[in-house]
Structure formats: C-alpha cells, structure tokens
Amino acid sequence: MAPRPTRTPRVREPSDPPTRPPLTREARKRRTREALMEAALRLMSEGRSFTGLGLREVTREAGVVPTAFYRHFRDMDELGLALVEEGGTTLRRLLRDARRDGLPVSDVIRNSVRIYKSYLEEHPRQFLFVASERSGGSPVIRAAVRREVDHFANEMAQDLRDLRYLPHLSMETLQMMCGLVVKVMLSAVADILDVPANQPRQEEELLDTFVRQLRLVFLGATVWREDRARPGPLSPS
C-alpha cells in the first residue's frame, strides 16, 4: 500500500483578510448596549421625543430582541440616564483639561468654546437630546440633566478656585456663576449645529458671539461684591 502523501500547510497570502479573535462576552454586552443607545438617538433625530419612544421599536432599530434590552437597562428611563451621563462625563474631562493649561481667562474661554464645538459636532444627536430633555416630558431625565449641569458647575467652580481666578468670590457664588455658564453652553447647542459646514464666516461669527457671552458672565463676576450681594441676589456692587 502506497504511503499517504503528506499535506503541505497552506501559507497565508498577503491578500488574505486577517483572522479576528472572537469578541469576549463583555465586549458583546458593551456593543449591544451601545447599539441600543445609538438606536434611541437615531429615532429621536427623526423628530421624535424621548418619551414617545417604545422599548420594542428601540430594540428593533438596534437589531436585537426585546429581552436583550433588560440585560442592560431596567426601563427606557434608565437608557435615557445613560445617554445623559455618557456625553457629560467625556465633555467634563475635556473642558477640565482646557482650564488647566494655565492660560489667561480670555484664552481659556475661547479654547473651551472650540473644544465644546468640536465635541458637539462629533456627538450631535446626544447633545440635542440633552438640550431638548432639559424641559422634556420625563421628570427622571430632567432631573438627570439638572444633576449633570450641577456636576459641570461644581467642577468648574473648583477649578477656578484652584487656579485662583476670581479669588474674591465665595465658592457658593462661583458655583452660581458657573451654573450660568453651563446653561449658556446648553442653549447654544442647536445654534452651533445648525451652522452649514460650508459657511466658515458664519461659524466664526457665531463662536465670537458665544465667547463674548461667556466673557460677559466673567466680567460681571469680577465686579460682584459678596458683602453687598447678601441682602439681595440682584445687587451687583
């Protein structure tokens, strides 16, 4: 009986696609969670409100079965909370980095505005959701947005204190001022995203206006006097 010929192992050609390792269970869970969040944002980008979304249509848009939803979120409100938190956490970190560069206040404001604009353009649906849900139909989401605004304001106030900006102001007044800054930023979301991509002059004019608004807040803070502000909250000096 003739010996069986040995098989020559196949040599991978350079054009062969690389073999990808299978996703871990944790990676698959993360991908499904992200798909559900992205599906909700896509549906809302069509003009839907968050409270008008149904669990089944979100899972259908994400391409998963409804039972998979409950492995990641208890209900739709919890999905909305995740949307609020995810965008805010990253943006807070980016803006904190901008404030810690040791730049003058005017440069910090302009630098922060540009970082904010870039992040909005990368995550437009997420921030349109947050801006619209500030006065939306779900009290749970409204409360989450208020908490996120407070997080921004508190972190900004602490950074200003650490950098010794406006040292004559109490921490309470700094937090009040920073809360106003964050609200101005949220109110600018739609204006920034509505600027056409091929209109650089219009874009620059909008950013200049945004920067001036924030500078005006800081300018008012420089003349605020704590001792005379106590009797009435509208006493600037």
C-alpha positions in Angstrom: 0.0 0.0 0.0 1.4 3.3 -1.1 2.2 5.8 1.7 -0.4 8.6 2.2 1.0 11.9 0.9 1.6 14.5 3.5 -0.4 17.7 3.2 1.5 20.9 2.8 0.2 23.5 5.2 -1.4 26.4 3.5 0.6 29.6 3.5 -1.5 32.7 4.2 -1.2 35.1 1.3 -0.7 38.8 1.9 -4.2 39.4 0.4 -6.0 37.1 2.9 -8.0 39.0 5.5 -6.6 38.7 9.0 -8.4 36.4 11.4 -10.1 38.4 14.1 -10.3 36.9 17.6 -13.9 36.4 18.7 -15.4 39.1 20.9 -15.4 38.4 24.6 -18.7 38.3 26.4 -18.0 41.7 27.9 -17.3 43.2 24.5 -20.5 41.7 23.1 -22.5 43.2 26.0 -20.9 46.6 25.5 -21.6 46.5 21.8 -25.3 45.7 22.4 -25.6 48.4 25.0 -24.1 51.0 22.6 -26.4 49.8 19.8 -29.5 50.3 22.0 -28.3 53.9 22.9 -27.5 54.7 19.3 -30.9 53.4 18.1 -32.7 55.7 20.5 -30.7 58.7 19.3 -31.4 57.8 15.7 -35.1 57.6 16.3 -35.1 61.0 18.1 -33.1 62.5 15.3 -36.2 62.0 13.2 -38.1 64.4 15.3 -39.4 62.0 18.0 -39.4 62.9 21.7 -37.7 60.5 24.1 -41.0 59.9 26.0 -42.6 58.9 22.7 -40.2 56.1 22.1 -41.2 52.5 22.8 -38.9 49.7 24.0 -39.8 47.4 21.2 -39.1 50.0 18.5 -35.7 50.8 20.0 -34.7 47.1 20.1 -36.0 46.7 16.5 -33.9 49.7 15.4 -30.9 48.2 17.2 -31.4 44.8 15.7 -31.8 42.9 19.0 -34.7 41.1 20.6 -36.7 42.9 23.3 -35.5 40.6 26.0 -31.9 41.7 25.4 -32.9 45.2 26.4 -33.4 44.1 30.1 -29.8 42.8 30.3 -28.6 46.4 30.1 -31.4 48.7 31.3 -34.3 48.3 33.6 -36.5 50.6 31.5 -36.4 53.4 29.0 -35.7 56.0 31.7 -32.5 54.2 32.6 -31.4 54.2 29.0 -32.1 58.0 28.9 -30.0 58.4 32.1 -27.1 56.6 30.4 -27.3 58.9 27.4 -27.1 62.0 29.7 -24.2 60.6 31.7 -22.1 59.3 28.8 -21.8 62.6 27.0 -21.4 64.7 30.1 -18.5 62.6 31.6 -16.3 62.9 28.5 -17.0 66.6 27.9 -16.3 67.5 31.5 -12.9 65.8 31.2 -12.1 67.7 28.0 -13.1 71.1 29.4 -11.2 70.5 32.6 -8.1 69.8 30.6 -8.7 73.1 28.8 -9.0 75.0 32.0 -5.8 73.6 33.5 -3.4 74.8 30.7 -2.5 77.9 32.7 -3.9 80.3 30.1 -5.4 83.7 30.8 -9.2 83.6 31.3 -10.0 85.0 27.9 -7.9 82.3 26.2 -9.4 79.6 28.4 -12.9 80.7 27.4 -12.1 80.6 23.6 -10.2 77.3 23.9 -13.1 75.8 25.8 -15.6 77.0 23.2 -13.7 75.4 20.4 -13.4 72.1 22.3 -17.1 72.3 23.1 -18.0 72.9 19.4 -15.8 70.1 18.2 -17.4 67.7 20.7 -20.9 68.8 19.7 -20.1 68.1 16.0 -18.8 64.6 16.9 -21.8 63.8 19.0 -24.7 66.0 17.7 -27.6 63.7 18.4 -26.5 63.1 22.0 -26.4 66.8 22.8 -29.5 67.7 21.0 -31.2 65.0 23.2 -29.7 66.6 26.4 -30.6 70.1 25.4 -34.2 69.2 24.4 -34.8 67.0 27.5 -34.0 69.9 29.9 -37.7 70.7 29.5 -38.8 67.4 28.1 -41.6 65.1 29.3 -39.7 62.7 31.6 -39.1 64.1 35.1 -36.4 61.4 35.6 -34.4 62.7 32.6 -35.0 66.4 33.5 -33.6 65.6 37.0 -30.6 63.8 35.4 -29.8 66.8 33.2 -30.0 69.1 36.2 -27.6 66.9 38.1 -25.2 67.0 35.1 -25.4 70.8 35.0 -24.6 70.8 38.7 -21.6 68.5 38.1 -20.3 70.8 35.4 -20.8 73.9 37.5 -19.2 72.4 40.6 -16.1 71.1 38.8 -15.7 74.4 37.0 -16.0 76.3 40.3 -13.4 74.1 42.0 -11.0 74.6 39.1 -11.4 78.3 39.2 -10.8 78.3 42.9 -7.6 76.1 42.4 -6.4 78.4 39.6 -7.1 81.5 41.8 -9.5 83.0 39.2 -11.9 85.4 40.9 -10.5 84.8 44.4 -12.8 87.4 46.0 -15.8 85.3 45.3 -17.1 82.6 47.7 -17.5 79.0 46.5 -21.2 79.4 46.5 -21.1 82.4 44.2 -18.6 80.7 41.9 -20.9 77.7 41.6 -23.8 80.1 40.8 -21.8 81.8 38.1 -20.5 78.5 36.6 -24.1 77.2 36.5 -25.0 80.2 34.4 -22.0 79.5 32.1 -23.2 75.9 31.6 -26.7 77.0 30.8 -25.4 79.4 28.2 -23.4 76.5 26.7 -26.5 74.3 26.5 -28.6 77.0 25.0 -26.1 77.3 22.1 -26.3 73.6 21.1 -28.8 74.0 18.3 -27.3 77.2 17.0 -23.8 75.6 16.7 -25.1 72.5 15.0 -27.3 74.4 12.6 -24.4 76.4 11.0 -23.8 75.0 7.5 -20.4 73.3 7.0 -19.5 75.5 4.1 -20.1 78.8 5.9 -16.8 79.4 7.9 -17.6 83.1 8.3 -21.0 82.5 9.8 -19.4 79.8 12.0 -16.7 82.2 13.3 -19.3 85.0 13.9 -21.4 82.6 16.0 -18.4 81.4 18.0 -17.3 85.0 18.6 -20.8 85.8 19.9 -20.7 82.7 22.2 -17.3 83.7 23.5 -18.5 87.3 24.2 -21.5 86.0 26.1 -19.3 83.9 28.4 -16.8 86.8 28.8 -19.7 89.0 29.9 -20.5 86.5 32.6 -16.9 86.5 33.9 -16.8 90.3 33.6 -19.9 90.6 35.8 -18.3 88.3 38.3 -15.2 90.5 38.6 -17.3 93.4 40.0 -19.6 91.3 42.1 -19.2 92.2 45.8 -20.1 89.4 48.3 -20.8 91.7 51.3 -23.4 93.8 49.4 -24.8 90.9 47.4 -26.1 89.1 50.5 -29.2 91.3 51.2 -30.5 91.0 47.6 -29.4 88.5 44.9 -29.6 91.1 42.2 -27.2 93.6 43.8 -24.0 93.6 41.5 -21.9 96.0 43.6 
